[in-house]
Amino acid sequence: MSRVNYANLNPQPRDSLELASLASSCPTHARSSRSSSPSGISSSRKQSLSNEDPLNSATTPRPNPHSRSYSVSSAFDFASNLFPLSSTAASYSVIGAPGSGPVDINGVSLEKHKSLTYLNGLSLIVGLIIGSGIFSSPAQVNINAGSYGASLIVWAVAGILAWTGAASYAELGGAIPLNGGAQVYLSKIFGDWAGFLFTWSAVSVLKPGSAAIIAIIFGEYVVRAAVGADAENASAWINKGVALAGVTAITILNCISTRLATRMGDVFMFFKFIALLGITITGIVVAATGFTWKGTPNTEWKTTGWFDGTSADPSSWAVAIYAGLWAFDGWDNTNYVVGEFLHPTRDLPRVIHTAMPLVILSYLLASVAYIFVLPTSIISSSNTIAVQFGSVVFGPVGSLVLALIVSGSCIGALNATTFTSGRLVYAAGKEGFLPGLLGHIGMPGSSQSHNRLQRRSWISRTVTRLIGDEEGGIGFTPINAMLFNALLTGAYIVVGEFGTLITFYGVAGYTFYFITVLGLIVLRVREPYLERPYRTWISTPIIFCCVSLFLLSRAVFAKPGQTVVVVAFVAAGVPVYFWRVRGRGRRSKREERDWRFWRWWRRSGG
């Protein structure tokens, strides 16, 4: 069969509904990890593309797009071996095919067993954005802004800028409703190399590194709550031990079932909002009554102008906005699991446009409460501002309660990042970017074990009904992927070098944010007729791209040495890509040539 030259074709307008219909109607092919294309596309997927490509008029008659009628749900029931989004680009890339080996239990996958709701998506974003930052150290924003009013403006501006990125991801998630987030978007728009480099950076550093930072902060606050003032002298290994215990517990709970993990996320989300609301109300009461445990209320907010001392240095404002954007990071969390939403086109934009204003408002109200209670010297220097707040208002009991609240907020953020990191590793394993073992659902034999568990006793059935998934029961989760992520997180906790890690996150993270959102603009040009259930203003991705470039330039000039290390690490993924993905294609071609030779030899009677 001759190869189709996609670059020379002139496609008719098409949308994701049509592509999904073609995908759901294609015949089932045997799964294989062998690839016969340079891009590493598996042979079964390549065969399906040759037979079912919507641009290949010789094999698939094209229906009139104006006379079709598809159900909305069919847009997201993608077959595992076909999702041709862009055939007009020079680099044809396909997403959703298996890597090596089986990737699920009894032929099913997470994307086929959708269970996430609007509330679950909301808890994933809120759970990761509201970690420890607003409770611990908004000092960088306040000290660089220079005044109360300026700091509030910075929080609002940073939140709105982060919102532009989230809105851009909402459009991409609606157009490409698959698990994996930026990995999938970059692979579809720019080619497998871009998706692989993101996976290389995110799986090895970004996700486990950020989880390690959250876990260490969790450990510090737990120790502070247990030991009190002597926590400053406690060994760092005590904090790390508590952090490792937190990671282990959260990983095990996430491995049990998706339902249990999402219910925990929902609980933690409400807990965080209640905590921030309690801080806000407490601050307002203190401002109105002057009551504090220490007896002397703070009056600086009354006697000092709220914009007195505002910084006139652009670089100080840049640092303040940078710190604010860091506090809002995590807005892309839901895109890693969009393939598991019951109603992705409806719920993803709703989740993003509900979570972002709620978080912005919560940050602003909490900041005002801190201003009412604490003097400027503490706000601008303390890295435990919530504990200081509790100590001033309620004394030692307040310190203990606020330390526990921050610990709970951190464990909620750890739950959210564990849930989504596991899905990222799982999607990479399915795609062949990582070993196929990481693309499995459950553990080997887990399906049979689950059936035996259901037959054993009514207690087992009750437990499964309460915390198990409706169709998969107990263990219908990417266990291998989450264990892999937990091991990497544990390694970062033990090493504990976070200075370079934060620079890496700022440089590599926002580089991929920039390229992904830029891809939205590229996709608008390449695929003008692609069905987009949610379409943001074109100014939104442009603004976010400018913000990303600003943050990258600041990181480059502030930490040039560490930036070189980051660039070198990302570049080191290029030879790994050629070995892991492109090399697989070359090996498969050689195997196919050998197979054709031996088949000819048998036919010739040799």
For each residue, the residues with C-beta under 8 A, 3 or more apart:
1: 50
2:
3:
4: 9 50 53 55 56
5: 8 9
6: 9 55 87 88 89 92
7: 88 89 90
8: 5
9: 4 5 6 55 87 88
10:
11: 14 54 55 87 88
12: 62 65
13: 65 528 529
14: 11 18 19 54 65 529 530
15: 18 19 65 529 530 531
16: 19 20 75 85 175 176 177 530 531
17: 20 21 68 70 74 75 531
18: 14 15 21 22 54 63 65 68 70 531
19: 14 15 16 22 23 54 83 84 85
20: 16 17 23 24 70 74 75 76 77 78
21: 17 18 24 25 68 70 74
22: 18 19 25 26 52 54 60 82
23: 19 20 26 77 78 79 82 83
24: 20 21 74 77 78 79
25: 21 22
26: 22 23 48 51 52 79 81 82
27: 48
28: 79
29: 44 45 47 48 81
30: 44
31: 42 44 98 101 102 103
32: 42 43 44 98
33: 42 98 99 100 101 432 436 584
34: 42 43 588 591
35: 40 41 42 43 46 432 584 585 588
36: 41 43 46 585 588 589 592
37: 40 41 46 585
38: 582 585 586
39: 91 92 93 191 192 581 582 585
40: 35 37 192 432 580 581 582 584 585
41: 35 36 37 45 46 49 94 97 585
42: 31 32 33 34 35 45 46 81 97 98 99 432
43: 32 34 35 36 46 47 588
44: 29 30 31 32 47 48 81 97 98
45: 29 41 42 48 49 81 82 94 97 98
46: 35 36 37 41 42 43 49 50
47: 29 43 44 50 51
48: 26 27 29 44 45 51 52 79 81 82
49: 41 45 46 52 53 82 84 94
50: 1 4 46 47 53 56 59
51: 26 47 48 59
52: 22 26 48 49 59 60 82
53: 4 49 50 56 59 60 84 87
54: 11 14 18 19 22 60 62 84 87
55: 4 6 9 11 84 87
56: 4 50 53 59 60
57: 60 61 62
58:
59: 50 51 52 53 56
60: 22 52 53 54 56 57
61: 57
62: 12 54 57
63: 18 67 68
64: 67 68
65: 12 13 14 15 18 68
66:
67: 63 64
68: 17 18 21 63 64 65
69:
70: 17 18 20 21 74 75
71: 74
72: 75 345
73: 76 77
74: 17 20 21 24 70 71 77
75: 16 17 20 70 72 177 345 531 533
76: 20 73 114 177 339 344 345
77: 20 23 24 73 74 112
78: 20 23 24 82 83 96 111 177 178
79: 23 24 26 28 48 82 83 96
80: 96 97 98 103 109
81: 26 29 42 44 45 48 96 97 98
82: 22 23 26 45 48 49 52 78 79 94 96
83: 19 23 78 79 94 95 96 178
84: 19 49 53 54 55 87 92 94
85: 16 19 95 175 176 188 527 530
86: 89 92 93 188 189 523 526 527
87: 6 9 11 53 54 55 84 92
88: 6 7 9 11 526 527
89: 6 7 86 92 93 189 526
90: 7
91: 39 190 191
92: 6 39 84 86 87 89
93: 39 86 89 187 188 189 190 191 192 195
94: 41 45 49 82 83 84 97
95: 83 85 176 178 180 184 187 188 195 431
96: 78 79 80 81 82 83 178 430 431
97: 41 42 44 45 80 81 94 430 431 432
98: 31 32 33 42 44 45 80 81 101 102 103 430 432 436 439
99: 33 42 103 429 430 431 432 433 434 435 436 439
100: 33 432 435 436
101: 31 33 98 436 437 439 440
102: 31 98 436 440
103: 31 80 98 99 109 429 430 436 439 440 441
104: 107 108 109 110 440 441
105: 108 441 442 446 447 472 476
106: 447
107: 104
108: 104 105 112 113 441 471 472
109: 80 103 104 112 113 430 441
110: 104 113 179 258 339 340 423 426 441 478
111: 78 114 178 179 339 340
112: 77 108 109
113: 108 109 110 340 469 471 472 476
114: 76 111 339 340 341 342
115: 258 259 262 340 342 469 470
116: 120 121 258 262 337 340 341 342 347
117: 120 121 341 342 347
118: 121 122 343 347 350 351
119: 122 123 266
120: 116 117 123 124 262 265 266
121: 116 117 118 124 125 334 337 341 347 348 351
122: 118 119 125 126 269 351 354 355
123: 119 120 126 127 262 265 266 268 269 416
124: 120 121 127 128 265 333 334 337 416 419 420
125: 121 122 128 129 166 330 331 333 334 351 352 355 356 359
126: 122 123 129 130 269 272 273 355 358 359
127: 123 124 130 265 268 269 272 333 412 413 415 416
128: 124 125 131 329 330 333 413 416 417 420
129: 125 126 327 328 329 330 331 333 355 359
130: 126 127 133 134 272 276 359 362 409 412 413
131: 128 214 217 330 409 410 412 413
132: 135 136 137 214 217 218 221 406 409 410 413
133: 130 136 137 138 326 327
134: 130 138 276 327 362 363 366 367
135: 132 275 385 386 402 405 406 409
136: 132 133 217 383 384 385 386 406
137: 132 133 140 382 383 384 385
138: 133 134 141 142 151 155 323 327 367 370 379 385
139: 142 143 379 380 381 382 383 385
140: 137 143 144 319 320 323
141: 138 144 145 151 154 155 158 320 323 324 327
142: 138 139 145 151 376 379 380
143: 139 140 146 380 381
144: 140 141 154 311 316 317 319 320 323
145: 141 142 150 151 153 154 310 311 316 317 320
146: 143 150 309 310 311 316
147: 150 151 305 306 307 308 309 310 311
148: 151 152 301 304 306 307 371 376
149: 152 153 306 307 310
150: 145 146 147 153 154 307 310 311 320
151: 138 141 142 145 147 148 154 155 320 367
152: 148 149 155 156 364 367 368
153: 145 149 150 156 157
154: 141 144 145 150 151 157 158 317 320 321 324
155: 138 141 151 152 158 159 324 360 363 364 367
156: 152 153 159 160 360 364
157: 153 154 160 161 321 324
158: 141 154 155 161 162 321 323 324 325 327 328
159: 155 156 162 163 324 328 356 359 360 363
160: 156 157 163 164 360
161: 157 158 164 165 321 325 543 544 547
162: 158 159 165 166 325 328 329 331 356
163: 159 160 166 167 331 352 356 357 360
164: 160 161 167 168 540 541 543 544 547
165: 161 162 168 169 331 332 513 517 544 547 548
166: 125 162 163 169 170 331 332 352 355 356
167: 163 164 170 171 349 352 353 536 540
168: 164 165 171 172 516 517 520 536 540 541 544
169: 165 166 172 173 181 331 332 335 352 516 517
170: 166 167 173 174 348 349 352 353 534 536
171: 167 168 174 175 520 532 534 535 536
172: 168 169 175 176 185 335 516 519 520 523
173: 169 170 176 177 334 335 338 344 348
174: 170 171 177 344 345 348 349 532 533 534
175: 16 85 171 172 523 527 530 531 532 533
176: 16 85 95 172 173 184 185 188
177: 16 75 76 78 173 174 338 339 341 344 345 348
178: 78 83 95 96 111 184 338 339 427
179: 110 111 184 336 337 338 339 340 423 424 426 427
180: 95 183 184 336 339 423 424 427 428 431
181: 169 184 185 332 335 336 338 420 424
182: 185 186 195 198 202 332 335 512 513 516
183: 180 186 187 195 198 199 202 424 427 428 431 433
184: 95 176 178 179 180 181 187 188 195 427
185: 172 176 181 182 188 189 195 516 519
186: 182 183 189 190 194 195 197 198 512 515 516 519
187: 93 95 183 184 190 191 192 194 195 196 431
188: 85 86 93 95 176 184 185 195
189: 86 89 93 185 186 194 519 522 523 526
190: 91 93 186 187 193 194 195 515 519 522
191: 39 91 93 187 194 195
192: 39 40 93 187 195 196 577 581
193: 190 196 197 574 577 581
194: 186 187 189 190 191 197 198 515
195: 93 95 182 183 184 185 186 187 188 190 191 192 198 199 431 433
196: 187 192 193 199 200 433 573 576 577 580 581
197: 186 193 194 200 201 570 573 574 577
198: 182 183 186 194 195 201 202 512 516
199: 183 195 196 202 203 424 428 433 434
200: 196 197 203 204 433 570 573 576 577
201: 197 198 204 205 206 508 512 569 570 573
202: 182 183 198 199 205 206 207 424 512
203: 199 200 206 207 208 421 424 425 428 434 485 488
204: 200 201 208 488
205: 201 202 208 209 501 504 505 508 569
206: 201 202 203 209 210 504 505 508 509
207: 202 203 210 211 417 420 421 424 485
208: 203 204 205 211 212 421 485 488 489 491 492
209: 205 206 212 213 492 498 501 504 505
210: 206 207 213 214 417 505
211: 207 208 214 215 247 414 417 418 421 485 489 492
212: 208 209 215 216 243 489 490 492 493 498 501
213: 209 210 216 217 498 501 502
214: 131 132 210 211 217 218 410 413 414 417
215: 211 212 218 219 243 244 246 247 410 414 489 493
216: 212 213 219 220 239 240 243 493 496 498
217: 131 132 136 213 214 220 221 406 410
218: 132 214 215 221 222 242 243 246 407 410 411 414
219: 215 216 222 223 238 239 240 241 242 243 246
220: 216 217 223 224 231 239
221: 132 217 218 224 225 403 404 406 407 410
222: 218 219 225 226 242 246 403 407
223: 219 220 226 227 231 234 238 239 242
224: 220 221 227 228 231 384 387 403
225: 221 222 400 403 404 407
226: 222 223 231
227: 223 224 230 231 234
228: 224 231 396 399 400
229: 232
230: 227 233 234
231: 220 223 224 226 227 228 234
232: 229
233: 230
234: 223 227 230 231 238 239
235: 238 239
236: 239 240 496
237: 240 241
238: 219 223 234 235 241 242
239: 216 219 220 223 234 235 236 242 243
240: 216 219 236 237 243 244 493 494 496
241: 219 237 238 244 245
242: 218 219 222 223 238 239 245 246
243: 212 215 216 218 219 239 240 246 247 493
244: 215 240 241 247 248 490 493 494
245: 241 242 248 249
246: 215 218 219 222 242 243 249 250 410 411 414
247: 211 215 243 244 250 251 414 418 486 489 490 493
248: 244 245 251 252 486
249: 245 246 252 253
250: 246 247 253 254 411 414 415 418
251: 247 248 254 255 418 482 483 485 486
252: 248 249 255 256
253: 249 250 256 260 261 264 415
254: 250 251 260 261 415 418 419 422 477 482
255: 251 252 475 477 479 482 483
256: 252 253 260 261 467 468 474 475 477
257: 260 261 467 468 469 472 473 474 475 476 477
258: 110 115 116 261 262 340 469 472 476 477
259: 115 262 263 467 468 469 470
260: 253 254 256 257 263 264 467
261: 253 254 256 257 258 264 265 415 418 419 477
262: 115 116 120 123 258 259 265 266 419
263: 259 260 266 267 467
264: 253 260 261 267 268 412 415
265: 120 123 124 127 261 262 268 269 412 415 416 419
266: 119 120 123 262 263 269 270
267: 263 264 270 271
268: 123 127 264 265 271 272 408 409 411 412 415 416
269: 122 123 126 127 265 266 272 273 412
270: 266 267 273 274
271: 267 268 274 275 408 409 412
272: 126 127 130 268 269 275 276 408 409 412
273: 126 269 270 276 277 358 362
274: 270 271 277 278
275: 135 271 272 278 279 405 408 409
276: 130 134 272 273 279 280 362 365 366
277: 273 274 280 281 362 365
278: 274 275 281 282
279: 275 276 282 283 366 369 370 386 389
280: 276 277 283 284 365 366 368 369
281: 277 278 284 285
282: 278 279 285 286 369 373 389 393
283: 279 280 286 287 368 369 370 371 372 373 389
284: 280 281 287 288 369 372
285: 281 282 288 289 291
286: 282 283 289 290 291 292 297 372 373 393
287: 283 284 290 301 372 373
288: 284 285
289: 285 286
290: 286 287 297
291: 285 286 297
292: 286 295 296 297 373 392 393
293: 391 392 393 394 395 398
294: 392 395
295: 292
296: 292
297: 286 290 291 292 373
298: 301 372 373 374 375 392
299: 302 303
300: 303 304 375 376
301: 148 287 298 304 306 371 372
302: 299
303: 299 300
304: 148 300 301 308 376
305: 147 308
306: 147 148 149 301
307: 147 148 149 150 310
308: 147 304 305
309: 146 147
310: 145 146 147 149 150 307
311: 144 145 146 147 150 316 317 320
312:
313: 316 317
314: 317 318
315: 318 319
316: 144 145 146 311 313 319 320
317: 144 145 154 311 313 314 320 321
318: 314 315 321 322 550 554
319: 140 144 315 316 322 323 554
320: 140 141 144 145 150 151 154 311 316 317 323 324
321: 154 157 158 161 317 318 324 325
322: 318 319 325 326 506 551 554
323: 138 140 141 144 158 319 320 326 327
324: 141 154 155 157 158 159 320 321 327 328
325: 158 161 162 321 322 328 329 547 551
326: 133 322 323 329 506
327: 129 133 134 138 141 158 323 324 363
328: 129 158 159 162 324 325 331 359 360
329: 128 129 162 325 326 509
330: 125 128 129 131 333 413 416 417
331: 125 129 162 163 165 166 169 328 352 355 356
332: 165 166 169 181 182 335 336 513
333: 124 125 127 128 129 330 336 416 417 420
334: 121 124 125 173 337 338 348 351 352 420
335: 169 172 173 181 182 332 338 348
336: 179 180 181 332 333 420 421 423 424 427
337: 116 121 124 179 334 340 341 419 420 423
338: 173 177 178 179 181 334 335 341 344 348
339: 76 110 111 114 177 178 179 180 344
340: 110 111 113 114 115 116 179 258 337 423
341: 114 116 117 121 177 337 338 344 347 348
342: 114 115 116 117 347
343: 118 346 347
344: 76 173 174 177 338 339 341 347 348
345: 72 75 76 174 177 348 349 533 534
346: 343 349 350 533
347: 116 117 118 121 341 342 343 344 350 351
348: 121 170 173 174 177 334 335 338 341 344 345 351 352 534
349: 167 170 174 345 346 352 353 533 534
350: 118 346 347 353 354
351: 118 121 122 125 334 347 348 354 355
352: 125 163 166 167 169 170 331 334 348 349 355 356
353: 167 170 349 350 356 357
354: 122 350 351 357 358
355: 122 125 126 129 166 331 351 352 358 359
356: 125 159 162 163 166 331 352 353 359 360
357: 163 353 354 360 361
358: 126 273 354 355 361 362
359: 125 126 129 130 159 328 355 356 362 363
360: 155 156 159 160 163 328 356 357 363 364
361: 357 358 364 365
362: 130 134 273 276 277 358 359 365 366
363: 134 155 159 327 359 360 366 367
364: 152 155 156 360 361 367 368
365: 276 277 280 361 362 368 369
366: 134 276 279 280 362 363 369 370
367: 134 138 151 152 155 363 364 370 371
368: 152 280 283 364 365 371 372
369: 279 280 282 283 284 365 366 372 373 389
370: 138 279 283 366 367 373 374 379 385 389
371: 148 283 301 367 368 374 379
372: 283 284 286 287 298 301 368 369
373: 282 283 286 287 292 297 298 369 370 389 392 393
374: 298 370 371 378 379 382 385 388 389 392
375: 298 300 378 379
376: 142 148 300 304 379 380
377: 380 381
378: 374 375 381 382 385 388
379: 138 139 142 370 371 374 375 376 382 385
380: 139 142 143 376 377
381: 139 143 377 378
382: 137 139 374 378 379 385 388
383: 136 137 139
384: 136 137 224 387 388
385: 135 136 137 138 139 370 374 378 379 382 388 389
386: 135 136 279 389 390 402 403 405 406
387: 224 384 390 391 399 402 403 406
388: 374 378 382 384 385 391 392
389: 279 282 283 369 370 373 374 385 386 392 393 398 402
390: 386 387 393 394 397 398 399 400 401 402 403
391: 293 387 388 394 395 396 398 399 402
392: 292 293 294 298 373 374 388 389 398
393: 282 286 292 293 373 389 390 398
394: 293 390 391 397 398 399 401
395: 293 294 391 398 399
396: 228 391 399 400
397: 390 394 400 401
398: 293 389 390 391 392 393 394 395 401 402
399: 228 387 390 391 394 395 396 402 403
400: 225 228 390 396 397 403 404
401: 390 394 397 398 404 405
402: 135 386 387 389 390 391 398 399 405 406
403: 221 222 224 225 386 387 390 399 400 406 407
404: 221 225 400 401 407 408
405: 135 275 386 401 402 408 409
406: 132 135 136 217 221 386 387 402 403 409 410
407: 218 221 222 225 403 404 410 411
408: 268 271 272 275 404 405 411 412
409: 130 131 132 135 268 271 272 275 405 406 412 413
410: 131 132 214 215 217 218 221 246 406 407 413 414
411: 218 246 250 268 407 408 414 415
412: 127 130 131 264 265 268 269 271 272 408 409 415 416
413: 127 128 130 131 132 214 330 409 410 416 417
414: 211 214 215 218 246 247 250 410 411 417 418
415: 127 250 253 254 261 264 265 268 411 412 418 419
416: 123 124 127 128 265 268 330 333 412 413 419 420
417: 128 207 210 211 214 330 333 413 414 420 421
418: 211 247 250 251 254 261 414 415 421 422 482 485 486
419: 124 254 261 262 265 337 415 416 422 423
420: 124 128 181 207 333 334 336 337 416 417 423 424
421: 203 207 208 211 336 417 418 424 425 481 482 485
422: 254 418 419 425 426 477 478 481 482 485
423: 110 179 180 336 337 340 419 420 426 427 478 481
424: 179 180 181 183 199 202 203 207 336 420 421 427 428 481
425: 203 421 422 428 429 434 438 478 481 482 484 485
426: 110 179 422 423 429 430 438 439 441 478 481
427: 178 179 180 183 184 336 423 424 430 431 439
428: 180 183 199 203 424 425 431 433 434 438 439
429: 99 103 425 426 432 433 434 435 436 437 438 439 440 478 480 481
430: 96 97 98 99 103 109 426 427 436 439
431: 95 96 97 99 180 183 187 195 427 428 439
432: 33 35 40 42 97 98 99 100 429 436 580 581 584
433: 99 183 195 196 199 200 428 429 580 581
434: 99 199 203 425 428 429 438 439
435: 99 100 429 438
436: 33 98 99 100 101 102 103 429 430 432 439 440
437: 101 429 440 480
438: 425 426 428 429 434 435 478 480 481 484
439: 98 99 101 103 426 427 428 429 430 431 434 436 478 481
440: 101 102 103 104 429 436 437 443 444 478 479 480
441: 103 104 105 108 109 110 426 472 476 477 478 479
442: 105 446 447 472 475 476 477 479
443: 440 446 475 479 480
444: 440
445: 448 449
446: 105 442 443 449 450 475 479
447: 105 106 442 450 451
448: 445 451 452
449: 445 446 452 453 475
450: 446 447 453 454 464 472 473 474 475
451: 447 448 454 455
452: 448 449 455 456
453: 449 450 456 460 464 473 474
454: 450 451 460 461 464 473
455: 451 452
456: 452 453 460
457: 460 461
458: 461 462
459: 462 463
460: 453 454 456 457 463 464
461: 454 457 458 464 465
462: 458 459 465 466
463: 459 460 466 467 468 474
464: 450 453 454 460 461 467 468 473 474
465: 461 462 468
466: 462 463
467: 256 257 259 260 263 463 464 474
468: 256 257 259 463 464 465 472 473 474 476
469: 113 115 257 258 259 472 473 474 476
470: 115 259
471: 108 113 476
472: 105 108 113 257 258 441 442 450 468 469 475 476 477
473: 257 450 453 454 464 468 469 476
474: 256 257 450 453 463 464 467 468 469
475: 255 256 257 442 443 446 449 450 472 479
476: 105 113 257 258 441 442 468 469 471 472 473
477: 254 255 256 257 258 261 422 441 442 472 482
478: 110 422 423 425 426 429 438 439 440 441 481 482
479: 255 440 441 442 443 446 475 482 483
480: 429 437 438 440 443 483 484
481: 421 422 423 424 425 426 429 438 439 478 484 485
482: 251 254 255 418 421 422 425 477 478 479 485 486
483: 251 255 479 480 486 487
484: 425 438 480 481 487 488
485: 203 207 208 211 251 418 421 422 425 481 482 488 489
486: 247 248 251 418 482 483 489 490
487: 483 484 490 491
488: 203 204 208 484 485 491 492
489: 208 211 212 215 247 485 486 492 493
490: 212 244 247 486 487 493 494
491: 208 487 488 494 495
492: 208 209 211 212 488 489 495 496 501
493: 212 215 216 240 243 244 247 489 490 496
494: 240 244 490 491
495: 491 492
496: 216 236 240 492 493
497: 500 501
498: 209 212 213 216 501 502
499: 502 503 562
500: 497 503 504 562 565
501: 205 209 212 213 492 497 498 504 505
502: 213 498 499 505 506
503: 499 500 506 507 555 559 562 563 566
504: 205 206 209 500 501 507 508 509 562 565 566 569
505: 205 206 209 210 501 502 508 509
506: 322 326 502 503 509 510 551 552 555
507: 503 504 510 511 552 555 556 562 563 566 567
508: 201 205 206 504 505 511 512 566 569 570
509: 206 329 504 505 506 512 513
510: 506 507 513 514 548 551 552 555
511: 507 508 514 515 548 552 570
512: 182 186 198 201 202 508 509 515 516
513: 165 182 332 509 510 516 517 544 548
514: 510 511 517 518 544 545 548 549 552
515: 186 190 194 511 512 518 519
516: 168 169 172 182 185 186 198 512 513 519 520
517: 165 168 169 513 514 520 521 541 544 545 548
518: 514 515 521 522 541 545
519: 172 185 186 189 190 515 516 522 523
520: 168 171 172 516 517 523 524 541
521: 517 518 524 525 538 541 542 545
522: 189 190 518 519 525 526
523: 86 172 175 189 519 520 526 527 530
524: 520 521 527 528 538
525: 521 522 528
526: 86 88 89 189 522 523
527: 85 86 88 175 523 524 530
528: 13 524 525
529: 13 14 15
530: 14 15 16 85 175 523 527
531: 15 16 17 18 75 175
532: 171 174 175 535
533: 75 174 175 345 346 349
534: 170 171 174 345 348 349
535: 171 532
536: 167 168 170 171 540 541
537: 540
538: 521 524 541 542
539: 542 543
540: 164 167 168 536 537 543 544
541: 164 168 517 518 520 521 536 538 544 545
542: 521 538 539 545 546
543: 161 164 539 540 546 547
544: 161 164 165 168 513 514 517 540 541 547 548
545: 514 517 518 521 541 542 548 549
546: 542 543 549 550
547: 161 164 165 325 543 544 550 551
548: 165 510 511 513 514 517 544 545 551 552
549: 514 545 546 552 553
550: 318 546 547 553 554
551: 322 325 506 510 547 548 554 555
552: 506 507 510 511 514 548 549 555 556
553: 549 550 556 557
554: 318 319 322 550 551 557 558
555: 503 506 507 510 551 552 558 559 563
556: 507 552 553 559 560 563
557: 553 554 560
558: 554 555
559: 503 555 556 562 563
560: 556 557 563 564
561: 564 565
562: 499 500 503 504 507 559 565 566
563: 503 507 555 556 559 560 566 567
564: 560 561 567 568
565: 500 504 561 562 568 569
566: 503 504 507 508 562 563 569 570
567: 507 563 564 570 571
568: 564 565 571 572
569: 201 205 504 508 565 566 572 573
570: 197 200 201 508 511 566 567 573
571: 567 568 574
572: 568 569 575 576
573: 196 197 200 201 569 570 576 577
574: 193 197 571 577 578
575: 572 578 579
576: 196 200 572 573 579 580
577: 192 193 196 197 200 573 574 580 581 582
578: 574 575 581 582 583
579: 575 576 582 583
580: 40 196 432 433 576 577 583 584
581: 39 40 192 193 196 432 433 577 578 584 585
582: 38 39 40 577 578 579 585 586
583: 578 579 580 586 587
584: 33 35 40 432 580 581 587 588
585: 35 36 37 38 39 40 41 581 582 588 589
586: 38 582 583 589 590
587: 583 584 590 591
588: 34 35 36 43 584 585 591 592
589: 36 585 586 592 593
590: 586 587 593 594
591: 34 587 588 594 595
592: 36 588 589 595 596
593: 589 590 596 597
594: 590 591 597 598
595: 591 592 598 599
596: 592 593 599 600
597: 593 594 600 601
598: 594 595 601 602
599: 595 596 602 603
600: 596 597 603 604
601: 597 598 604 606
602: 598 599 605 606
603: 599 600
604: 600 601
605: 602
606: 601 602
